[in-house]
Amino acid sequence: MADDHTHVQEFFGARAADWDSRFSDDGPAYAAAVADLGLRPGGRVLDAGCGTGRALEPLRAAVGPHGSVLGIDLTPEMLDEAQRAGRGRSGMLLLGDVARLPLRSGSLDAVFGAGLISHLPQPAANLRELARVVRPGGALALFHPIGRAALAARHGRTISDDDLRAEPNLRSLLAGSGWRLTSYTDRDDRFLALAVREGDE
């Protein structure tokens, strides 16, 4: 686990300073994905692996001034960039690990995770931890501003059937981690999987 953390921190730390400029056109995609999450005014939401905080402003707009927005990331340089961009005004930024969240069980209405799933060292256990902090009936959005094939092509690869984000694999992974997949979109300009927290409301 420590090695996974070191790798993630090194990868994102080295790229933090120009992250927003490299992906400057993603704002509308983030806003649309947040809208699909179905947050209500006064809601409590976590941006898990928030990076430079590009989801924080639409999340704040969705829950309003009386809601709670928390962004957690493992990489200090990413959080520094989020603060520099003024996104700390939209939500509380916290250095932390989504595998061990400093939150009470059932304390959130939703979790938003952009580009998160492929960086989880233990996906099933990590998704169970996200489920722990969300109330039954709450929501999870796993998002990326481009689809699986486009992302693989960007990295010089092709997608395979064993990709965690392939619908059958993701549906099974979520089902074993306290979630039920309710919607799945994978096209060139968007990847979005929506799930609901299982359990009695």
Helices and strands as residue ranges (DSSP letters): H 2-15, G 16-18, H 19-22, H 27-37, E 44-48, H 56-63, E 68-73, H 76-84, G 87-89, E 92-95, E 108-114, G 117-119, H 123-132, E 134-144, H 148-154, H 167-175, E 179-187, E 190-197
